[in-house]
Amino acid sequence: MTRSKKILLTTATILSAAILISVIHHYQLKAAVNRYISELKAKGEPMELAQVLPSPVPPEQNGAEALREADALFNALFGANKSLLATNYVYGMRMVAPGKAMVRWQQPDIRDIDGTNSWENVKAAVVQNAKAFALLQQIIKTPIFSFPVKYARGVADLSFTNLYLAQSKSAALRLEAAELCELNQGDTVSAVKNLRAMLAIVKAIRDERFEISELVRIAIAQIALTANWELLQSPNLSDQQLADLQHDWMNFDFIASNANALAMERVTGRITTAKWRRSGSELEYYLGTWTRLGLSDQEETTLDKLKVKIKVFLWRYWWSYPDEIRQLKSYEMFLETARFAETNYSLQTVIAKQKKGLAAMKLDKAADEFDGFSDPAKIDMHSLLSQDATSLSAIFDKVMKVEAAKQMIITAIALKRYQLKHGNYPPDLNSLVLEFLSVVPLDPVDGQPLRYRSNTDEAFTLYSVGENGVDDGGDPSLENGVTSSGYYWLNNHALDWVWPQPATPAEIEYFREHLPK
């Protein structure tokens, strides 16, 4: 055999061995993923789409049509006959000092950084959109949304979902503006209807099972909370109105809804991963999102395109499998801790467990996925699937805040009911039990009863221990060394999360004098 033939044969043998080893390694990695999925299924984890889909909603019970029709009516007035609600919202419970908020509807006008509006202008906009508001109030009777989301498409249908989520949040903001206007006009009955419509939207989204849906739902609940705080400052409330609102808030379970969304995200994530493995072009399309939409300032060269194609090839056959296991393990950990939270109402403990679990999996560092989208050639394809683990952990922080807000609004409503009946606030929260509450609400941070004390017949202090988990006696100030131009009462660095009390005229005037010009 000639020398050249020997070299050729040796080269062919080496190449064949390399290919064979690569193929064997591919199937080994694939088998490892399948084994782990089998282990999860054996533990009873829902891993198939049919196991995590929400129950079907009969058409007559679907409130989504009322939302769509209302949104269309609002948008129909955004042309030549544009109303104020097309460009402005009226926000309630404006914090003006730590623990103190301005009662917006009691002010002579609506003044903010962007300018000033009159209540007459807001009233005209509300009247102009009366049909749309009537449609949104119908959701109180049908608080279930069933959007035509194609979960079987994986993450590909998220843009379709986002349209309805945007409509839901816009509806809540418009309802808040209407409610504040009605309170200013002394129409408490209409104000309660619009607040209950906001709460119905929060309830209606509970089975829209994506994490983005939960984030929007939490945001709408926070809007409803500020509107409810404003309503509690009205002297014209009845016990029945308050009881209805209290019942609406008590129906929310943000922990369970978050767990449902996590289970769905795990399944749709598997669907998307399988699609990307089947077709490199689909993954390349996903990676090129920002470039395709013109949102990247990076000029894509031929070499960049080639680098992406090579990375996609390596990802599909080798890199994706260990990354998928990391992703599945992070979801398993998030679900286990979420279920733990449902039975052990101490979310501070849960968040600590999550951080420890992420650190053990080396997923505690946030990856900047946006850099990858703006320049796909630079993205770390080894962590394409698992890089969102840190952001999922951050969502649970929001769950803790909204749970704390929910518990405090339930308690604040019960305190208002007690005051209406007895003319003063109770000496302790136990005095509310049986007549206005079944049990004393717990602080979701540490699982202990919310802290409370009566200050006068007209004032009280109600608070959660907040992010630091330490009882600072109801001090709403920020921690030492932390400064902020805002006074958000659920601030991460507030010593305690204190239910705001109405600001005095002097506090409001001082705040307005120091607004940025």
C-alpha positions as CSV (number, residue, x, y, z in Angstrom):
1,M,0.0,0.0,0.0
2,T,1.4,3.3,-1.0
3,R,2.1,6.1,1.5
4,S,-0.6,8.3,0.2
5,K,-3.2,5.5,0.5
6,K,-2.1,4.8,4.1
7,I,-2.5,8.5,5.0
8,L,-5.9,8.6,3.3
9,L,-6.9,5.4,5.1
10,T,-5.7,6.7,8.5
11,T,-7.5,10.0,8.0
12,A,-10.7,8.2,7.0
13,T,-10.4,6.0,10.1
14,I,-9.9,9.0,12.4
15,L,-12.8,10.8,10.8
16,S,-15.0,7.8,11.1
17,A,-14.0,7.3,14.7
18,A,-14.7,11.0,15.5
19,I,-18.1,10.8,13.8
20,L,-18.9,7.5,15.6
21,I,-17.9,8.9,18.9
22,S,-19.9,12.1,18.3
23,V,-23.0,10.1,17.3
24,I,-22.6,7.8,20.4
25,H,-22.2,10.9,22.6
26,H,-25.3,12.4,21.1
27,Y,-27.4,9.4,22.0
28,Q,-25.9,9.2,25.4
29,L,-26.8,12.8,26.1
30,K,-30.3,12.2,24.7
31,A,-30.7,9.1,26.8
32,A,-29.7,11.1,29.9
33,V,-32.5,13.6,29.3
34,N,-35.0,10.9,28.7
35,R,-34.0,9.1,31.9
36,Y,-34.4,12.3,33.9
37,I,-37.9,13.0,32.3
38,S,-38.9,9.4,33.2
39,E,-37.8,10.0,36.8
40,L,-40.0,13.2,37.0
41,K,-42.9,11.3,35.5
42,A,-42.5,8.5,38.1
43,K,-42.6,11.1,40.8
44,G,-46.0,12.2,39.5
45,E,-44.8,15.4,37.8
46,P,-47.0,16.6,34.9
47,M,-44.8,16.5,31.9
48,E,-47.4,16.3,29.1
49,L,-49.5,19.2,27.7
50,A,-52.8,17.5,28.5
51,Q,-51.9,17.4,32.2
52,V,-51.3,21.1,32.5
53,L,-54.0,22.6,30.3
54,P,-56.7,24.7,32.1
55,S,-60.2,23.3,32.0
56,P,-62.2,24.3,28.9
57,V,-64.5,27.3,29.3
58,P,-68.1,27.2,27.9
59,P,-68.5,30.2,25.4
60,E,-71.3,31.7,27.6
61,Q,-68.9,31.8,30.6
62,N,-66.0,33.4,28.7
63,G,-65.6,37.0,29.7
64,A,-62.9,37.6,27.1
65,E,-65.3,38.8,24.5
66,A,-66.5,41.6,26.7
67,L,-62.8,42.6,27.2
68,R,-62.2,42.6,23.4
69,E,-65.3,44.6,22.6
70,A,-64.5,47.2,25.3
71,D,-61.0,47.5,24.0
72,A,-62.3,48.0,20.4
73,L,-64.7,50.7,21.7
74,F,-61.9,52.5,23.5
75,N,-59.7,52.4,20.4
76,A,-62.5,53.6,18.2
77,L,-62.3,56.9,20.1
78,F,-58.6,57.3,19.7
79,G,-58.8,59.0,16.3
80,A,-60.3,62.5,15.7
81,N,-62.7,62.1,18.6
82,K,-59.9,61.1,21.0
83,S,-60.7,61.1,24.7
84,L,-58.4,61.8,27.6
85,L,-58.2,58.1,28.4
86,A,-56.3,57.6,25.1
87,T,-53.3,59.5,26.4
88,N,-53.6,59.8,30.2
89,Y,-54.4,57.6,33.1
90,V,-55.3,58.7,36.6
91,Y,-53.3,56.9,39.3
92,G,-54.5,56.4,42.8
93,M,-52.7,56.2,46.2
94,R,-49.8,58.5,45.2
95,M,-47.1,58.1,47.9
96,V,-45.8,61.5,49.1
97,A,-43.8,60.4,52.1
98,P,-42.8,57.0,53.7
99,G,-46.1,55.5,54.9
100,K,-48.2,58.4,53.7
101,A,-50.2,58.6,50.4
102,M,-52.2,61.4,48.8
103,V,-56.0,60.6,48.4
104,R,-56.1,61.4,44.7
105,W,-59.9,61.9,44.4
106,Q,-60.0,64.4,47.1
107,Q,-57.6,66.8,45.3
108,P,-58.9,69.8,43.3
109,D,-57.2,68.6,40.2
110,I,-55.0,65.8,38.8
111,R,-51.5,67.2,39.0
112,D,-48.4,65.2,38.0
113,I,-45.0,65.6,36.5
114,D,-46.4,65.5,33.0
115,G,-49.0,68.2,33.6
116,T,-52.4,68.9,35.1
117,N,-55.9,67.8,34.2
118,S,-59.3,68.8,35.6
119,W,-61.8,66.3,37.0
120,E,-64.3,67.7,34.4
121,N,-62.0,66.4,31.6
122,V,-61.8,63.0,33.2
123,K,-65.6,62.9,33.7
124,A,-66.1,63.8,30.1
125,A,-63.8,60.9,29.0
126,V,-65.6,58.5,31.3
127,V,-69.0,59.5,29.9
128,Q,-67.7,59.3,26.4
129,N,-66.6,55.7,27.0
130,A,-69.7,54.7,29.0
131,K,-70.5,51.7,26.8
132,A,-66.9,50.3,27.1
133,F,-67.0,50.6,30.9
134,A,-70.4,48.8,31.0
135,L,-68.9,46.0,29.0
136,L,-66.0,45.7,31.5
137,Q,-68.4,45.6,34.4
138,Q,-70.0,42.5,32.8
139,I,-66.8,40.6,33.6
140,I,-67.9,40.7,37.3
141,K,-70.5,38.1,36.4
142,T,-68.2,36.0,34.1
143,P,-64.6,36.4,35.6
144,I,-63.0,33.8,33.3
145,F,-61.0,34.5,30.3
146,S,-60.3,31.8,27.7
147,F,-58.0,33.3,25.0
148,P,-57.3,31.2,21.8
149,V,-53.8,30.4,22.9
150,K,-52.1,27.6,21.1
151,Y,-50.1,26.1,23.9
152,A,-49.0,23.2,21.6
153,R,-46.9,25.7,19.7
154,G,-44.7,26.3,22.7
155,V,-43.3,29.8,23.2
156,A,-44.2,30.7,19.6
157,D,-47.7,31.9,20.7
158,L,-46.5,34.3,23.3
159,S,-46.9,37.3,21.1
160,F,-50.5,36.4,20.5
161,T,-51.0,36.1,24.2
162,N,-49.4,39.4,24.9
163,L,-52.1,41.2,22.9
164,Y,-54.8,40.1,25.4
165,L,-52.6,40.8,28.4
166,A,-52.0,44.3,27.2
167,Q,-55.8,44.8,26.7
168,S,-56.4,43.5,30.3
169,K,-53.9,45.9,31.8
170,S,-55.2,48.9,29.8
171,A,-58.7,48.0,30.9
172,A,-57.6,48.0,34.6
173,L,-56.0,51.4,34.2
174,R,-59.1,52.9,32.6
175,L,-61.3,51.4,35.3
176,E,-59.1,53.0,37.9
177,A,-59.4,56.4,36.3
178,A,-63.2,56.0,36.1
179,E,-63.3,54.9,39.8
180,L,-61.3,57.9,41.0
181,C,-63.5,60.2,39.0
182,E,-66.7,58.7,40.4
183,L,-65.3,59.0,44.0
184,N,-64.6,62.7,43.3
185,Q,-68.2,63.1,42.1
186,G,-69.6,61.2,45.2
187,D,-70.8,58.3,43.1
188,T,-69.6,55.4,45.4
189,V,-71.9,52.8,43.8
190,S,-70.3,53.2,40.4
191,A,-66.8,53.4,41.9
192,V,-67.4,50.0,43.6
193,K,-68.6,48.5,40.3
194,N,-65.5,49.6,38.5
195,L,-63.2,48.4,41.3
196,R,-64.9,45.0,41.2
197,A,-64.5,44.9,37.5
198,M,-60.7,45.3,38.0
199,L,-60.7,42.5,40.5
200,A,-62.7,40.3,38.1
201,I,-60.0,40.8,35.5
202,V,-57.4,39.7,38.0
203,K,-59.5,36.6,38.6
204,A,-60.2,36.0,34.9
205,I,-56.5,35.7,34.0
206,R,-55.7,33.1,36.6
207,D,-55.7,30.2,34.1
208,E,-53.7,32.0,31.4
209,R,-50.7,29.8,32.2
210,F,-47.6,31.6,31.2
211,E,-45.2,33.5,33.6
212,I,-45.7,36.7,31.6
213,S,-49.4,36.3,32.3
214,E,-48.8,36.0,36.0
215,L,-46.6,39.1,35.9
216,V,-49.4,41.1,34.2
217,R,-51.9,39.7,36.6
218,I,-49.8,40.8,39.6
219,A,-49.5,44.3,38.0
220,I,-53.3,44.5,37.6
221,A,-53.7,43.4,41.2
222,Q,-51.4,46.2,42.3
223,I,-53.5,48.7,40.3
224,A,-56.7,47.4,41.9
225,L,-55.0,47.7,45.3
226,T,-54.3,51.4,44.9
227,A,-57.9,51.9,43.7
228,N,-59.2,50.0,46.7
229,W,-57.1,52.1,49.1
230,E,-58.7,55.2,47.5
231,L,-62.2,53.7,48.0
232,L,-61.5,53.1,51.7
233,Q,-61.1,56.8,52.2
234,S,-64.7,57.4,51.1
235,P,-67.3,58.1,53.9
236,N,-70.1,56.6,51.9
237,L,-69.4,52.9,51.9
238,S,-71.8,50.2,53.1
239,D,-70.9,47.0,54.9
240,Q,-72.2,45.0,52.0
241,Q,-70.0,46.8,49.5
242,L,-67.0,46.2,51.7
243,A,-67.9,42.5,52.2
244,D,-68.2,41.9,48.5
245,L,-64.8,43.5,47.9
246,Q,-63.3,41.5,50.7
247,H,-64.7,38.3,49.2
248,D,-63.2,39.2,45.8
249,W,-59.7,39.6,47.3
250,M,-59.9,36.4,49.3
251,N,-60.5,34.4,46.1
252,F,-57.0,35.1,44.8
253,D,-54.2,32.6,45.2
254,F,-51.1,33.9,43.5
255,I,-48.9,31.1,44.8
256,A,-51.0,28.4,43.2
257,S,-51.4,30.3,40.0
258,N,-47.6,30.8,39.8
259,A,-47.2,27.0,40.3
260,N,-49.6,26.3,37.4
261,A,-47.7,28.7,35.2
262,L,-44.4,27.1,36.0
263,A,-45.8,23.6,35.2
264,M,-47.1,25.0,31.8
265,E,-43.8,26.7,31.1
266,R,-41.9,23.5,31.7
267,V,-44.1,21.6,29.2
268,T,-44.2,24.3,26.5
269,G,-40.4,24.7,27.0
270,R,-40.0,21.0,26.1
271,I,-42.2,21.5,23.0
272,T,-40.1,24.4,21.9
273,T,-36.8,22.6,22.5
274,A,-38.0,19.6,20.4
275,K,-39.0,22.0,17.6
276,W,-35.6,23.7,17.6
277,R,-33.9,20.3,17.6
278,R,-35.9,19.2,14.6
279,S,-35.3,22.4,12.6
280,G,-32.2,24.6,12.8
281,S,-34.0,27.3,10.8
282,E,-36.6,27.8,13.6
283,L,-33.9,28.3,16.2
284,E,-32.0,30.7,13.9
285,Y,-35.3,32.6,13.3
286,Y,-35.7,32.9,17.1
287,L,-32.1,34.0,17.7
288,G,-32.5,36.7,15.0
289,T,-35.6,38.2,16.5
290,W,-34.0,41.6,17.3
291,T,-32.2,41.8,14.0
292,R,-35.4,40.9,12.1
293,L,-37.4,43.6,13.9
294,G,-34.8,46.2,13.3
295,L,-34.1,46.5,17.0
296,S,-30.4,45.6,16.8
297,D,-27.7,48.1,15.8
298,Q,-25.3,45.2,15.0
299,E,-24.6,44.7,11.3
300,E,-24.8,41.0,10.6
301,T,-21.9,39.8,8.4
302,T,-21.6,36.6,6.4
303,L,-19.1,35.4,9.0
304,D,-21.6,36.1,11.8
305,K,-24.3,34.1,10.0
306,L,-21.9,31.2,9.6
307,K,-21.0,31.3,13.3
308,V,-24.6,31.2,14.3
309,K,-25.2,28.2,12.0
310,I,-22.3,26.3,13.5
311,K,-23.5,27.1,17.0
312,V,-27.1,26.0,16.2
313,F,-25.7,22.7,14.7
314,L,-23.7,22.0,17.8
315,W,-26.6,23.0,20.1
316,R,-29.1,20.7,18.3
317,Y,-27.0,17.6,18.6
318,W,-24.9,18.0,21.8
319,W,-25.1,21.3,23.8
320,S,-28.8,21.3,24.2
321,Y,-29.1,18.1,26.2
322,P,-27.1,19.0,29.4
323,D,-28.7,22.5,29.2
324,E,-32.2,20.9,29.1
325,I,-31.4,18.9,32.2
326,R,-30.3,22.1,34.0
327,Q,-33.5,23.8,32.9
328,L,-35.7,20.9,34.0
329,K,-33.9,20.7,37.4
330,S,-34.5,24.4,37.9
331,Y,-38.2,24.0,37.1
332,E,-38.4,21.0,39.5
333,M,-36.8,23.1,42.2
334,F,-39.2,26.1,41.6
335,L,-42.2,23.9,41.6
336,E,-41.2,22.1,44.8
337,T,-40.7,25.4,46.6
338,A,-43.9,26.8,45.2
339,R,-45.8,23.8,46.6
340,F,-44.0,24.1,49.8
341,A,-45.2,27.7,50.0
342,E,-48.8,26.6,49.6
343,T,-48.6,24.6,52.9
344,N,-45.9,26.6,54.7
345,Y,-46.8,30.3,54.3
346,S,-43.4,31.7,54.8
347,L,-42.2,33.0,51.5
348,Q,-38.9,34.4,52.8
349,T,-38.0,30.7,53.6
350,V,-39.1,29.7,50.1
351,I,-37.0,32.4,48.4
352,A,-34.0,31.4,50.4
353,K,-34.5,27.8,49.3
354,Q,-34.7,28.9,45.7
355,K,-31.5,31.0,45.9
356,K,-29.7,28.0,47.5
357,G,-31.0,25.7,44.8
358,L,-29.9,28.0,42.0
359,A,-26.5,28.4,43.5
360,A,-26.1,24.6,43.7
361,M,-26.9,24.3,40.0
362,K,-24.6,27.3,39.2
363,L,-27.6,29.2,37.8
364,D,-27.6,32.1,40.3
365,K,-26.0,34.5,37.9
366,A,-28.3,36.3,35.5
367,A,-27.4,35.9,31.9
368,D,-27.9,38.9,29.7
369,E,-30.0,37.2,27.0
370,F,-30.7,40.5,25.3
371,D,-27.0,40.8,24.3
372,G,-27.5,37.5,22.5
373,F,-30.6,38.7,20.7
374,S,-28.9,41.9,19.7
375,D,-25.9,39.9,18.5
376,P,-26.8,36.2,18.0
377,A,-23.1,35.4,17.3
378,K,-22.2,36.2,20.9
379,I,-24.9,34.3,22.7
380,D,-23.8,31.5,25.0
381,M,-25.6,28.5,23.5
382,H,-24.6,26.3,26.3
383,S,-27.2,28.0,28.6
384,L,-29.8,29.0,26.0
385,L,-32.5,27.1,27.9
386,S,-31.5,27.5,31.5
387,Q,-30.5,31.2,31.4
388,D,-34.0,32.3,32.5
389,A,-33.8,30.6,35.9
390,T,-32.7,33.7,37.7
391,S,-35.6,35.7,36.2
392,L,-38.0,33.0,37.3
393,S,-36.7,33.4,40.9
394,A,-37.3,37.1,40.7
395,I,-41.0,36.4,39.9
396,F,-41.4,34.8,43.3
397,D,-40.3,38.0,44.9
398,K,-43.2,39.7,43.2
399,V,-45.5,36.9,44.3
400,M,-44.5,37.6,47.9
401,K,-45.2,41.3,47.5
402,V,-48.6,40.8,46.0
403,E,-49.5,38.2,48.6
404,A,-48.5,40.7,51.3
405,A,-50.6,43.4,49.6
406,K,-53.6,41.0,49.3
407,Q,-53.4,40.1,53.0
408,M,-53.2,43.7,54.1
409,I,-56.1,44.9,51.9
410,I,-58.3,42.1,53.2
411,T,-57.4,43.2,56.7
412,A,-57.8,46.9,56.0
413,I,-61.3,46.2,54.6
414,A,-62.2,44.2,57.7
415,L,-60.9,47.1,59.9
416,K,-63.1,49.5,57.9
417,R,-66.2,47.3,58.4
418,Y,-65.4,47.2,62.2
419,Q,-65.1,51.0,62.3
420,L,-68.4,51.4,60.4
421,K,-70.2,49.3,63.0
422,H,-68.4,50.4,66.2
423,G,-67.2,53.9,65.5
424,N,-63.5,53.0,66.2
425,Y,-60.8,50.6,65.2
426,P,-60.4,47.3,67.2
427,P,-57.7,46.9,69.9
428,D,-56.3,43.9,68.0
429,L,-56.9,41.8,64.9
430,N,-58.4,39.0,66.9
431,S,-61.4,41.3,67.5
432,L,-62.2,40.9,63.7
433,V,-62.4,37.1,63.8
434,L,-65.8,35.5,63.3
435,E,-67.7,38.7,62.5
436,F,-65.4,40.1,59.7
437,L,-62.7,37.5,59.2
438,S,-62.5,33.7,59.6
439,V,-58.9,33.9,60.8
440,V,-56.3,36.6,61.4
441,P,-54.5,37.1,58.1
442,L,-50.8,36.0,58.0
443,D,-47.8,37.9,56.8
444,P,-46.5,35.9,53.8
445,V,-42.9,37.0,54.5
446,D,-42.6,35.0,57.8
447,G,-45.9,33.2,58.2
448,Q,-46.8,35.1,61.4
449,P,-50.0,37.2,61.9
450,L,-49.8,40.6,60.3
451,R,-48.7,43.3,62.8
452,Y,-51.3,45.8,63.9
453,R,-52.0,48.5,66.5
454,S,-54.7,51.0,66.9
455,N,-53.5,54.6,67.1
456,T,-56.7,56.6,67.4
457,D,-60.4,56.1,66.4
458,E,-59.4,57.3,62.9
459,A,-55.9,55.8,62.4
460,F,-54.1,52.5,62.8
461,T,-50.8,50.9,61.9
462,L,-50.9,47.7,59.8
463,Y,-47.8,46.2,58.4
464,S,-45.7,43.2,57.1
465,V,-42.1,42.8,58.2
466,G,-41.0,43.3,54.6
467,E,-38.1,42.0,52.6
468,N,-35.6,42.0,55.4
469,G,-37.9,39.7,57.5
470,V,-37.3,41.8,60.7
471,D,-40.1,43.4,62.7
472,D,-39.0,47.1,62.8
473,G,-42.1,48.2,64.7
474,G,-44.0,49.4,61.6
475,D,-41.3,51.8,60.3
476,P,-41.8,52.5,56.6
477,S,-38.4,54.2,56.2
478,L,-35.7,52.8,53.9
479,E,-32.8,50.9,55.4
480,N,-29.7,53.0,56.4
481,G,-27.6,54.0,53.4
482,V,-30.4,53.5,50.9
483,T,-31.8,56.5,49.1
484,S,-34.7,56.8,46.7
485,S,-36.7,59.6,45.1
486,G,-39.9,57.5,45.4
487,Y,-41.8,56.2,48.4
488,Y,-43.2,52.9,47.1
489,W,-44.6,51.2,50.2
490,L,-43.5,47.7,49.1
491,N,-40.0,48.9,48.4
492,N,-37.4,46.1,48.7
493,H,-35.4,48.3,51.1
494,A,-38.2,49.5,53.3
495,L,-37.7,48.4,56.9
496,D,-41.4,47.3,57.1
497,W,-44.2,47.3,54.5
498,V,-46.6,49.6,56.1
499,W,-50.2,50.0,54.9
500,P,-50.3,53.7,53.9
501,Q,-52.3,56.3,55.9
502,P,-53.7,59.4,54.2
503,A,-51.2,62.3,53.9
504,T,-52.0,65.6,55.5
505,P,-52.4,68.7,53.4
506,A,-49.1,70.0,54.6
507,E,-47.3,66.7,53.5
508,I,-49.0,66.9,50.1
509,E,-48.0,70.5,49.6
510,Y,-44.4,69.8,50.5
511,F,-44.4,66.9,48.1
512,R,-45.8,69.0,45.3
513,E,-43.3,71.8,45.9
514,H,-40.5,69.4,45.5
515,L,-41.7,67.7,42.3
516,P,-39.2,67.9,39.4
517,K,-39.9,70.9,37.2
